[in-house]
Amino acid sequence: MNHLPIWMPLPEEHDYVAARDFLQLVLPGIHAEKLANDLRSAPLVQYKAKDILRASRLPHLPADNVHVLHDIKKVENKVELSPILLIRGDATRGQEMLIADGYHRACAVLHLDENIEVPCKIVGL
């Protein structure tokens, strides 16, 4: 595939809600809410797709996963993808980075080219 993703300038509102909902599963509610709010004001940065998956230690989902395939088709149709929302890990404490929102987008992009720079917002715990 020779398609490169087109990125939205900022995450959509529902991405922050999805991030908060996920974070509430792994952190106390007040911390999840604070991190979701912190993500809103975090600057946009870029990381390679391969590094995002490696840092999260999540498996690379196959291209035929329904959500991954949906995002690959978006790229093929030149539909913008939303930046990914991350919570920084801490290797000194054995904490992996969390993909608060955008796991399927990260996997989709990795299928296209592992060196693609992915716009992200990242905050620390």
N, C-alpha and C positions, 0 to 999 in steps of 0.2 A: 504494500500500500504506500502510495506517495502522498497521502493526505496529511496535512499538519493541522492540529486543532486550532480553532479560533477561540479566544477566551473573552468572556465578559470582563468589563473593567473592574467589577466588584462582585462578590457573592450576592445572591438574591436573599431576600428576607427569610424565605422558608429554609434556606441553608443554615441560618443561625438557629432557627427553631429545631431543625433536625439535629444539629450539633448539641444543643441543650438537652434534647430528649435522649440522645445516646449517652451523653456525659452523666445524666441522672442515673444511668444503669451501673456506672462504675465509680461514681463519686457521690458524696452527700449532696443533696439538692441545692443547698446554698452555694457550694463550690461550683457545681455545674452551672448555675445561673450566672455567677460571677465570671467564669471563664467564657461563657457564651457572650456576655457583654464585653469582656476584654477583647474578644476576637473582632467585634465590630469596629473598634478603634485601632486595631493593629495594622501596621503598614503591610502592603502587598510585597512579598519577596518571591524569589523563584528558586526551585530546587529541581534536580533531575528526577524524572519519574522513577528510575531504578532506585535512587537513594531514598525516596519517600517510602517505597515498599520495604526496602531493607531495614530502615530505621523503625518501622512499625512492627516488623517481624510477622506481618500478616501474609498469608499465602497469596500468590499471584493467581487470581481467578481465571478460568479458561475463557477464550473469546466467545464460546457459545453460551456462557452464562447470560441469562435474559437481560440483566441490567447492564452488563459489560457490553453486550452486543448492541443494546439500545444506544449507548454512548458512542460506540464505534460508528454506528450509522449516522449519528449526529455529526460526527467529524466528516464523514464521507459526503454528507449533504450540506456541509459548511454552516451548520448550526452552532452557535457559540456554546461553550461549556463554562460552567461556573467555577471560579477558583476553589481550591480545596482548603478546608479548615483543619488546622493541626494543633495539638497540644504537645509541646516539647517534652521529650523524655529526659531521663537522667541516668546515664550508664553507670555512674558511680553508685547509684542506689538500685540498679537493676530494673529501672522503669523504662519500658519501651515508649516511643513516641505514639501518641494516639491520633488516628485519623478520625476526627470528630464528625466530619462530613466530607464525602468525596471519594470513598474507597473504590467504588465501581468506576468512577472517572479515572482514578489513578491506574487501575488495572487496564482499562481500555486504552489509555495513552501508552502504557507500557507495551501493549501489543503492536502499536504503531511504530514506536522507536523508543528504546529505553533511555535515550539521552535527551529526549524532549524536555525542555524547561517548563515546569508547571507553576503557574502563579498560585501562591498560597498566602494564607494568613496564619501566623503561628504565635502562640503565647505559651509561657511557662506555667507550671503548676504553682 
